[in-house]
C-alpha cells in the first residue's frame, strides 16, 4: 500500500488561526497506513498491523524447515550440526539490529503521534531514523570484524569438535561478513513498521524468504557450497530486504530519512533508543543461554523426551507466532496513541489485543488437546513419545499464553518509553529460567524440566503486572502531556 498521500507537509499555510492542524493534513486519507494508526476502528487497525506480521513469521518458520531440508539432502550430519552451532551467532546479530530497530521504531511512532499536535516533532524523526540505520551498520561492521579476527576461538566457544569445526568455521565466517547487512535489514524492518506499513513488512520478508530458497537451490544443491552456501544465501536474501525497505522508505515516507547527514549523537535520540533497544539485546542473549541449558539437561533423559519436546515446540509455534504477530504488530499503534496523547485509543488497543491473545491461546490449546494424538503421530510414529509429548505440549501452550500477555506488557513499556521497565521484562525470563530449570531437574526430574518454562513465564507475567501497576502514573502523565488540550494550551502564550 502506497503512503505517498499520507500527509501533506505541514507549512504555515496549513496551520489555522488558533494553532491547530487540519485533521486531513494531520492523519491522511481513510485507508492509508497513517490512518490505521491514528483514526481507524481498533479492530481494523489490529488486522492491518498484526495479520501481516503473523503471516511473515509463519513463512519465516517454514523457510527454516526448508533450509534444513536442503542442507540435510547433502547427507552430512556435520553440516547440520554446523548450522545448529552457528544459530546463536545469528540470534545475537539480529539482536544488534533490534537494539537500534526496536528502540528507534518505538520513538518514531511516538513522534508521529505527537506531530499531530506539535508539527515540529516530525522533524526529529529523520535524525532518529538515520541514527538507527547507520548505528546498526557501524556496530555490525565492528562486531563482524572482531568475530572474523577471533574466528577460531569463537568456533570452539560454540562447542564445535574436530568433526564439525571446519563446517562451523565456514558457516560462521560468511555469516560474520554479512553482520552489517543482517543488522540493517532488521532495523529497517522495524522503521517501516513504525509508520504502520505492516503489509510492506510482510511483502519484504516474504520476498526475502523466496530469494533465500532460490539461492539455497543454486548455492547448496547446484554449486554444492554446503553451509557456506547456506550462509551466503541468508546474507544475500537480507540484502534484498535492505534494498526493498530502504527504497520504500525513501519513496513513500514523508519524515524518515536515511542519509548519513541526518546522523546524530544527541542525547535526545540516544537515550530513548538505547533505553528500549538494549532490553532486546539482553533478552536475545538470555534466550541463547537458556536454550543451551535446556537442551543439555533434557539430553540426559534420552532421545524420547528430546523428540517429544521438538514436536511440542513445532506444534506450539503456530499459535505462538500468531500471538507474537499481535504483540509486535500493535506496538506502533500503542506508541502513536501515546505520543498523540489519545488515552481512549491506547486503552482500546490494549484491551482488544489482550482479548485477542487470550482467544488465540484458548482456541489453539483446546484444539491441540482434542487432536493431540493425530498431531503427534503426524511427526513421529513412536507411541512412547505420545505420553510425554502431551504433557510437554500442555506446558508449552500454557507458557505460550502467559508469554503472550508478557509480550503485550513489554510492548506497552516500549511504546511509552518506559526503558527500565521494558529492560526488566526483557531480562527477567532469562534470569529466572536458569535457576528454575536447574532446581526443577534436581527436585522433580524430567517433569521439572518440562514445566520450568511454564513456571518462569507465569512468574514473569506477575512481574510485568506489578511493573504495569507501578508505571501507570507515569504513563498517565505522559498521555496528559501529549494530549491535544495540553498542546493547545502550551501554544497559546506564543500566539499572544
C-alpha positions in Angstrom: 0.0 0.0 0.0 1.4 3.3 -1.0 1.7 6.1 1.6 2.7 8.9 -0.8 -0.5 10.8 0.0 -0.4 10.1 3.8 0.3 13.6 4.9 0.9 16.9 3.2 3.9 18.6 4.6 2.8 21.0 7.4 3.5 24.6 6.5 2.4 27.9 7.8 -0.5 27.9 5.4 -1.7 24.6 6.8 -2.0 26.0 10.3 -5.2 27.7 11.4 -5.5 30.9 13.3 -5.9 29.1 16.6 -2.8 26.9 16.1 -4.4 23.6 15.2 -3.6 21.4 12.3 -6.3 20.4 9.8 -7.3 16.8 10.6 -7.0 15.7 6.9 -3.5 17.1 6.7 -2.5 15.5 10.0 -3.7 11.9 9.6 -4.1 11.4 5.9 -6.9 9.8 3.9 -9.0 6.8 5.0 -7.3 3.6 4.3 -3.7 4.9 4.4 -1.1 3.4 6.8 -1.2 6.6 9.0 -5.0 6.4 9.2 -4.8 2.9 10.7 -2.5 4.3 13.4 -4.5 7.5 14.1 -8.2 7.0 13.4 -9.2 3.6 12.1 -11.6 1.4 14.2 -9.4 -0.6 16.6 -10.3 -4.0 15.0 -9.4 -2.8 11.5 -6.2 -1.3 12.8 -5.2 -4.5 14.5 -6.0 -6.6 11.5 -3.9 -4.3 9.3 -1.0 -4.2 11.7 -0.9 -7.7 13.2 -2.1 -10.2 10.5 0.8 -9.4 8.1 3.3 -9.7 11.0 2.0 -13.2 11.9 2.0 -14.3 8.3 5.6 -13.2 7.8 6.7 -15.1 10.9 5.0 -18.3 9.8 6.6 -18.0 6.4 10.0 -17.4 8.1 9.5 -20.5 10.2 8.6 -22.6 7.2 11.7 -21.4 5.5 13.8 -22.6 8.4 12.4 -26.1 7.9 13.0 -26.0 4.2 16.6 -24.7 4.6 17.3 -27.5 7.0 16.0 -29.9 4.4 18.3 -28.5 1.7 21.3 -29.0 3.9 20.1 -32.4 5.1 19.9 -33.5 1.4 23.7 -33.4 1.3 23.7 -36.4 3.8 26.4 -34.9 6.0 25.4 -34.6 9.7 28.4 -32.3 10.3 26.8 -29.7 8.1 23.5 -29.8 10.0 25.5 -29.6 13.3 27.4 -26.5 12.0 24.1 -24.6 11.3 22.8 -25.6 14.7 26.0 -24.5 16.4 26.0 -21.2 14.5 22.4 -20.3 15.3 23.4 -18.3 18.5 25.6 -16.0 16.4 22.6 -15.3 14.0 20.3 -14.7 17.0 22.8 -12.2 18.6 23.3 -10.4 15.2 19.5 -9.9 14.9 19.5 -8.6 18.5 22.0 -6.0 17.5 19.6 -4.8 14.8 16.9 -4.9 17.5 18.8 -2.5 19.7 18.6 0.2 17.1 15.5 -1.0 15.3 13.1 -1.6 18.1 14.2 1.4 20.1 14.2 3.6 17.0 10.9 2.5 15.7 9.1 3.0 19.1 10.5 6.5 19.2 9.5 7.2 15.6 5.9 6.1 16.2 5.6 8.3 19.4 7.0 11.3 17.4 4.5 10.7 14.6 1.6 10.7 17.1 3.0 13.9 18.8 3.3 15.6 15.4 -0.5 15.7 15.1 -0.5 18.5 17.6 3.2 19.6 17.5 4.3 19.5 13.9 7.9 20.4 14.8 8.2 16.9 16.4 8.1 15.4 12.9 11.5 16.9 12.1 13.1 14.9 14.8 12.2 11.6 13.0 14.9 12.0 10.3 17.6 12.1 13.0 16.2 9.1 14.8 15.9 7.0 11.6 19.4 7.9 10.3 20.9 7.2 13.7 19.2 3.8 14.0 20.2 2.6 10.5 23.8 3.8 10.5 24.2 2.9 14.1 23.3 -0.7 13.3 25.6 -0.8 10.3 28.6 0.7 12.2 28.0 -1.7 15.1 27.7 -4.6 12.6 31.0 -3.7 11.0 32.8 -3.6 14.4 31.2 -6.9 15.6 31.6 -8.7 12.3 35.3 -7.7 12.0 36.0 -8.7 15.6 34.3 -12.0 15.0 36.4 -12.7 11.9 39.6 -11.9 13.8 38.7 -14.2 16.6 37.1 -16.9 14.4 38.8 -20.0 15.7 38.2 -19.2 19.4 34.6 -18.4 18.6 34.1 -21.7 16.8 35.5 -23.5 19.9 33.3 -21.5 22.2 30.2 -22.5 20.2 31.0 -26.2 21.0 32.4 -27.4 17.7 34.5 -30.5 17.8 37.1 -31.8 15.4 34.4 -33.2 13.1 32.2 -30.2 13.0 34.8 -27.4 13.3 35.6 -27.0 9.5 31.9 -26.6 8.5 31.1 -24.4 11.5 34.1 -22.2 10.7 32.9 -21.8 7.1 29.3 -21.0 8.1 30.2 -18.5 10.8 32.8 -16.7 8.6 30.3 -16.0 5.9 27.7 -15.0 8.4 30.0 -12.6 10.2 30.9 -11.0 6.9 27.2 -10.1 6.5 26.6 -8.8 10.0 26.2 -5.2 8.9 23.6 -6.3 6.3 21.7 -8.5 8.7 21.6 -5.8 11.4 20.5 -3.1 8.9 17.8 -5.4 7.5 16.2 -6.0 10.9 16.5 -2.3 11.8 14.9 -1.1 8.5 12.0 -3.6 9.0 11.2 -2.0 12.4 11.3 1.5 10.9 8.8 0.5 8.2 6.6 -1.0 10.9 6.8 2.2 12.9 4.7 4.0 10.2 2.0 1.3 10.3 3.1 -0.2 7.0 2.7 -3.8 8.1 1.8 -5.0 4.7 5.1 -3.7 3.3 6.9 -5.5 6.0 5.2 -8.8 5.1 6.0 -8.3 1.4 9.6 -7.6 2.2 10.0 -10.6 4.4 8.2 -13.0 2.1 10.4 -11.7 -0.8 13.4 -12.4 1.3 12.2 -15.9 2.0 11.6 -16.6 -1.7 15.0 -15.2 -2.6 16.6 -17.3 0.1 15.0 -20.5 -1.2 16.1 -19.8 -4.7 19.6 -19.1 -3.6 19.6 -22.3 -1.5 18.8 -24.3 -4.6 21.6 -22.6 -6.5 24.3 -22.5 -3.9 23.6 -25.7 -2.0 22.1 -28.1 -4.5 23.7 -26.9 -7.7 27.1 -25.5 -6.7 27.4 -27.7 -3.7 28.9 -25.0 -1.4 27.4 -26.6 1.7 26.9 -24.5 4.8 28.9 -21.6 3.3 26.3 -21.5 0.5 23.5 -21.6 3.1 25.1 -18.6 5.0 25.7 -16.7 1.7 22.0 -17.3 0.8 20.9 -15.8 4.1 23.2 -12.8 3.6 22.1 -12.1 0.1 18.5 -12.5 0.9 18.8 -9.9 3.6 20.5 -7.6 1.2 17.3 -7.9 -0.9 15.4 -6.8 2.3 17.7 -3.8 2.8 17.2 -2.6 -0.8 13.4 -3.1 -0.7 12.8 -1.4 2.7 15.3 1.5 2.0 13.7 2.1 -1.4 10.2 2.1 0.1 11.1 4.4 2.9 12.9 6.8 0.6 9.9 7.0 -1.8 7.0 6.8 0.5 7.9 8.1 3.9 7.4 11.8 4.5 9.6 12.1 7.5 12.1 9.1 7.7 15.5 10.0 6.2 18.3 7.5 5.9 21.1 9.8 4.6 24.2 9.9 6.8 23.9 13.7 7.1 21.0 13.3 9.4 23.0 11.1 11.7 23.2 12.5 15.3 24.6 11.5 18.7 22.2 13.8 20.5 21.2 12.5 24.0 17.5 13.2 23.0 17.9 10.4 20.4 20.5 8.1 22.1 18.7 7.8 25.5 15.2 6.7 24.3 16.6 4.4 21.5 19.1 2.6 23.7 16.8 2.7 26.7 14.3 0.5 24.9 16.7 -1.3 22.5 19.2 -2.6 25.0 16.5 -4.8 26.5 16.2 -6.6 23.2 19.9 -7.4 23.2 19.8 -8.7 26.7 16.7 -10.8 26.0 18.3 -12.4 23.0 21.5 -13.2 25.0 19.5 -14.8 27.7 17.4 -16.8 25.2 20.6 -18.3 23.7 21.8 -19.3 27.2 18.5 -20.8 28.3 18.2 -22.8 25.1 21.7 -24.3 25.7 20.9 -25.1 29.3 17.5 -26.7 28.5 18.9 -28.9 25.7 21.8 -30.1 27.8 19.6 -31.1 30.7 16.9 -32.7 28.6 19.5 -34.7 26.6 20.3 -36.7 29.8 16.9 -38.3 29.7 17.4 -39.9 26.2 16.1 -39.3 22.7 12.4 -39.8 23.5 11.9 -36.7 25.6 14.1 -34.7 23.2 12.0 -35.8 20.3 8.7 -35.1 22.2 10.0 -31.7 23.1 10.9 -30.9 19.5 7.4 -32.0 18.3 5.7 -30.0 21.0 7.7 -26.9 20.2 6.7 -27.2 16.5 3.0 -27.6 17.3 3.0 -24.7 19.7 4.9 -22.5 17.2 1.7 -21.7 15.2 -0.3 -20.1 17.9 2.9 -18.6 19.3 3.6 -16.8 16.0 0.0 -15.6 15.9 0.3 -14.2 19.4 3.7 -12.6 18.5 2.0 -11.0 15.5 -0.4 -9.3 17.9 2.1 -8.2 20.5 4.6 -6.9 17.9 2.1 -5.6 15.4 0.3 -3.5 18.0 3.5 -1.7 19.2 3.3 1.1 16.6 -0.4 1.7 17.4 0.4 2.0 21.1 3.3 4.3 20.6 1.4 6.5 18.2 -1.5 6.8 20.5 0.8 7.6 23.4 2.7 10.2 21.5 -0.6 11.8 20.4 -2.0 11.7 24.0 -5.0 9.6 23.0 -5.8 7.7 26.2 -9.0 6.2 24.9 -7.4 4.8 21.7 -4.4 3.4 23.6 -6.7 1.7 26.2 -8.9 0.3 23.5 -5.9 -1.1 21.5 -4.5 -2.7 24.6 -7.9 -4.2 25.7 -8.6 -5.6 22.2 -5.1 -7.0 21.9 -5.3 -8.7 25.3 -8.7 -10.3 24.3 -7.2 -11.5 21.0 -4.2 -13.0 22.7 -6.5 -14.8 25.2 -8.8 -16.0 22.4 -5.9 -17.4 20.3 -4.4 -19.1 23.3 -7.6 -20.8 24.4 -8.7 -21.8 20.9 -5.4 -23.4 20.0 -4.9 -25.0 23.4 -8.3 -26.8 23.2 -7.8 -27.8 19.6 -4.3 -29.2 20.3 -5.5 -31.1 23.3 -8.5 -32.6 21.5 -6.4 -33.7 18.4 -3.2 -34.4 20.3 -2.8 -37.9 19.1 -3.3 -37.0 15.4 -0.9 -34.1 15.8 1.9 -36.1 17.3 1.6 -39.1 15.0 2.0 -36.7 12.1 5.5 -36.1 13.3 6.6 -39.3 14.9 5.5 -42.9 14.8 6.8 -43.9 18.2 3.8 -44.3 20.6 6.0 -43.9 23.6 6.7 -40.3 22.6 2.9 -39.5 22.7 2.6 -39.8 26.5 5.4 -37.5 27.5 4.6 -35.4 24.4 1.1 -34.5 25.6 2.5 -33.2 28.9 5.2 -31.2 27.2 2.6 -29.7 24.8 0.3 -28.7 27.6 3.2 -27.0 29.4 4.2 -25.3 26.1 0.7 -24.0 25.4 0.2 -22.6 29.0 3.6 -20.9 28.7 2.6 -19.5 25.3 -0.5 -17.8 26.8 1.5 -16.3 29.6 4.2 -15.2 27.2 1.6 -13.5 25.0 0.4 -11.3 27.9 4.0 -10.7 28.9 4.9 -9.6 25.4 1.9 -7.3 25.3 3.0 -5.6 28.6 6.6 -5.3 27.2 5.2 -3.7 24.1 3.3 -1.2 26.3 6.5 -0.3 28.1 8.5 0.0 24.8 5.7 2.1 23.2 5.5 4.5 26.1 9.3 4.9 26.6 9.4 3.1 30.0 13.0 2.0 29.3 13.8 0.5 32.8 10.5 -1.5 32.9 11.0 -2.8 29.3 14.5 -3.9 30.2 13.4 -5.7 33.3 10.8 -7.5 31.4 13.3 -8.5 28.7 15.8 -10.0 31.1 13.6 -11.4 33.8 12.8 -14.6 31.9 16.5 -15.4 31.4 17.4 -14.6 35.0 14.6 -16.7 36.4 14.6 -19.7 34.0 18.1 -21.0 34.6 17.7 -21.5 38.4 14.1 -22.7 37.9 15.1 -25.4 35.4 18.2 -26.5 37.3 16.2 -26.8 40.6 13.3 -28.4 38.8 15.5 -31.0 37.3 17.1 -31.7 40.7 13.8 -31.9 42.6 11.3 -33.3 40.1 13.5 -34.8 37.3 12.1 -34.6 33.8 8.8 -33.1 34.9 10.7 -30.2 36.5 12.4 -29.6 33.1 9.1 -29.8 31.2 7.3 -27.3 33.4 10.2 -25.0 34.1 9.4 -22.7 31.2 5.7 -22.5 32.2 6.6 -21.6 35.8 9.1 -19.0 34.5 6.6 -17.4 32.1 3.9 -17.2 34.8 6.4 -15.6 37.2 7.5 -13.1 34.5 3.8 -12.2 33.9 3.4 -11.5 37.6 6.5 -9.2 37.5 5.0 -7.5 34.4 1.7 -6.9 36.2 3.5 -5.3 39.2 5.6 -3.1 36.9 2.5 -2.1 34.9 0.7 -1.0 38.1 3.8 0.9 39.2 4.1 2.6 35.8 0.5 3.7 35.3 1.0 7.0 37.0 4.0 7.9 34.7 2.1 6.7 31.6 -0.9 8.8 32.6 1.3 11.9 32.9 2.8 11.2 29.6 -0.6 10.9 28.0 -1.7 14.2 29.5 1.4 15.9 28.2 0.7 14.7 24.7 -3.0 15.4 24.7 -4.4 18.0 22.2 -5.6 20.2 25.1 -2.2 20.3 26.6 -0.6 21.0 23.2 -3.0 23.9 22.5 -2.5 25.3 26.0 1.2 25.4 25.5 0.9 27.1 22.2 -1.4 29.9 23.3 1.2 32.1 25.1 3.3 32.3 21.9 0.3 33.4 19.9 -0.5 36.3 22.2 
